[in-house]
Amino acid sequence: MNPLEQKLLKTISAEHWKKIGVGQHHGICIPLFSIHSEKSCGIGEYLDLLGMIDWCQEVGMDVIQLLPINDTGLGTSPYSAISAFALNFLHLSLWALDGVEQIADYEEKISQMRYWNRTPRVKYHIIRELKLSFLRAYFEEHFDRISEQESYKTFVAQNNWLDTYALFRALKEKKLWMDWEKWEPEFKSPTPEQRTQLLMEHHAEIDFYKFLQFLCFEQMKQVKAHASSKGVLLKGDIPILISRDSADVWSKPHLFLMEYAAGAPPDMYTKKGQYWGFPVYDWDAMEKDDFSWWKQRLEIASHLYHLYRIDHVVGFFRFWAIPRAKQAIEGHFIPENESLWLFQGRRLMEMMVKAAPILPIGEDLGLVPQNVKEALYALGICGTKVMRWEHDSKGTYIPIDRYQPLTMTTLSTHDTDTLQLWWRHFPKEAKKYCEFKEWDYRPFLDNERHKEILHDSHHSSSLFHVNLLNEYLALFEDLTSINMSDERINIPGKILERNWTFRYRPTLEGIFAHQPLRALMKELELHT
């Protein structure tokens, strides 16, 4: 047993590390909405992941990281869900549903939806309407039968959040998606008696949405089981925040400081700070409830994944809280007393590690105090290293063999430029990187250098090495967007139609059959 393993097996995360193994792990990060197979119906689907798992195992990778897959309502951002628990039914693989061929005009309807795989970007509004219509027909045909199965009854009995979520979803549709804070009192804050009445009045819609959740969880259960059988780890993504207009905030407003909105303080990149709009947690109220909401959230995640990304992990130590309708610059940290940050963060991290049998990996990017990072390492929790941002105090790039082992090395994230775009958009940084690598600077990143940087990303001293799938496809003209800018997944801080609509150019079948791509994976020497 090496010293690092000995150290980790003495931390609070020891049992989690025993399950996954203290060693080098390599993988890819994909937004589920971005992939598409020949069986997909306009958007990436849960069972599309089965083939991706096989491919990763074949090319020597053992991690698949997903962006969040929760229900986003009419929105598209996976980081602004209307439920911390419910999955997004848009990702259901319709072709695999039991008895689906009994739906009238089944093949024609599926074919119509598959047409929308061809668009360069995901057309959520069209796919949502088509899938909802199809799923309502499936519900009418099969609910009575499936709801009598023990698996369905067990699922409903074990998930007490279902009624609240399904009622909220039904009321949102009845109110034409009006913000719940504008509803009439009997809907906005129903008494127990009124809630019982609402459940009765809307029982058909509630059954429909509970049914969809059963189907989603059954497919993801199949995906996780297949990943486990192939030795591939599924890494989920748990957004730290939840939409203000969500079933969770509607049903449990006492767990949130409703007078505040979360955001970020002014810094060198955003002089006025950032206003995100998400509600801030009332940690004292959550503690009085024994953190049951967070514990249930993580317990459910453990049935879907082997690992998870803790989004904005520094927020558990301190939040930038902005009085509602004020400017971000007018906010303040909660707790305001800086001496309490480490105590609060460690306490919350310990709660999360103990809550469920699943290993967290922190997203600790940006201006994160070093003592926060050290606190994570002491608990056996990895941080994240984006290679282009790893400088020392003099601005010199840090050699990859000097990275803290308890980290995940990556080239980019869903919120940043890809490697190719960064090289073009930030020439000063690219020139510095060339000096570090002892290269002559060129304004465009050629394949050989791109390949070498990819190789470096898999040979740092980090335990995890996970890149966006885009970074590998970018080496092949037939696998990447004609316009490189189209490879950007999200531009944070801006409300753009293009955000969260990115779709990989090739089908999954095209990726799996691409021999030069397989050869590239061998060249990266993932396990040497």
Secondary structure, 3 states (H helix, E strand, C coil): CCHHHHHHCCCCCHHHHHHHCCCCEEEEEECHHHCCCCCCCCCCCCCHHHHHHHHHHHHCCCEEEECCCECCCCCCCCCCCCCCCCECHHHCCHHHCCCHHHCCCHHHHHHHHHHHHCCCECCHHHHHHHHHHHHHHHHHHHHHHHCCCHHHHHHHHHCCCHHHHHHHHHHHHHCCCCCHHHCCHHHHCCCHHHHHHHHHHCHHHHHHHHHHHHHHHHHHHHHHHHHHHHCCEEEEEECCCCCCCCHHHHHCHHHEECCEEEEECCCCCCCCCEECCCCEECHHHHHHCCCHHHHHHHHHHHCCCCEEEECCHHHHCCEEEEECCCCHHHCEEECCCHHHHHHHHHHHHHHHHHHCCCEEEECCCCCCCHHHHHHHHHCCCEEEEEHHHCECCCCCECCHHHCCCCEEEECCCCCCCCHHHHHHHCHHHHHHHHHHHCCCCCCCCCHHHHHHHHHHHCCCCCCEEEEECHHHHCCCHHHCCCCHHHHCCCCCCCCCCCCCCECCCCCHHHHHCCHHHHHHHHHCCCCC
